[in-house]
Amino acid sequence: MADDTSGPGALDESTENAALDDALAAEHTAVWGYGVVGAALGAEARPAAAAAEAAHRDVRDQVIALLAGRKADVIDAEGAYALPFPVLSEVDAAALAAVLEDGVAAAWVRVLDQSAERSTRELAVGVLGATEVRAVGWRAAAGQTPVTRPFPGLPET
Amino acid sequence: MSATPFPPLPAFSRRTLLAASAAGLAVLAAGCSSPPADPRETVTSEQADELAGQVAVQESLVAAYASAGAADPALAAEVAELAAQADAQLTRLRAASPGATASPSSAAAPAGADPRAWLREQVAATATSHATASVDQSGARAALLGSIAAGLRGQDGRLA
């Protein structure tokens, strides 16, 4: 049952579904992007990319099932995505992984902002935490500082 | 086949942006005495109380950083950035919870001979507290608490 206030602009299943569909788009992007990341990493770092890709596949499948169960729009994955920068080294790969996780975090914070259902917020906050833990590792691998962020997924001020 | 650009960053509600923006803090504070600009942002007294409680939780974490740093100066230098981020989180939480009042530090001195492990426990517990509270909130408050909880999960990983 939705648990937010009613009235104009109230959070409801439609606002939640729209945010979930955007989160699904971000998960599709992450799954695709980790293929690029893994290909550019050495053998030592590749398992981390594979684990991250698997985690995003799991979340993707959860969101697809949730939206399909509501007969809501379910965005499909694209065949390919334009990389934000060339990935020519392991550092580039780690930086791309951080970008992927940051994109996913922004989408799931948006879900928190738009959700009417408690269960959806539970899903969102869990995904968000896992995403930031991975992002910290990738930022460190990419040599970025600081490696932690106080407000993952929220716009920079 | 043409490649699709990475999805753009999502749009946020005005209140979420205000919650994330130091410049918007005064506007958020004013919201407690005037009609909400966004009708979704109606706050129940229970939600307001819980958010004020999370301010106290974050205050304890900020104090924990100070306590751990006092016990281990090398650790203090190492975690200075994390401590500053915890303080920034507290600032925004206070701004989002105009009814909350600053309380004296309630953090105990680090227990045992391992201030780092103790500090990590405090960070993890605070993250869990904010994550749990996020689920009980909605709109911008849920987004802010969830984001802070995630940030602290990242800090926990960094302290490991």
Interface residues (C-beta under 8 A of the other chain):
Chain A: D3 D4 T5 G7 P8 G9 A10 L11 A19 D22 A25 A26 T29 G33 E78 G79 A80 Y81 A82 L83 P84 V99 G103 A105 A106 A107 W108 V109 R110 L112 D113 S115 A116 R118 R121 E122 A124 V125 G126 L128 G129 A130 T131 E132 V133 A135 V136 G137 P146 V147 T148 R149 P150 F151 P152 G153 L154 P155 T157
Chain B: M1 A3 T4 P5 F6 P7 L9 P10 A11 F12 S13 T16 L17 A19 A20 S21 A22 A23 D38 P39 R40 T42 E81 L82 Q85 A86 A88 Q89 R92 A127 A131 S134 V135 D136 S138 G139 A140 A142 A143 L144 G146 S147 I148 A149 A150 G151 R153 G154 Q155 D156 G157 R158
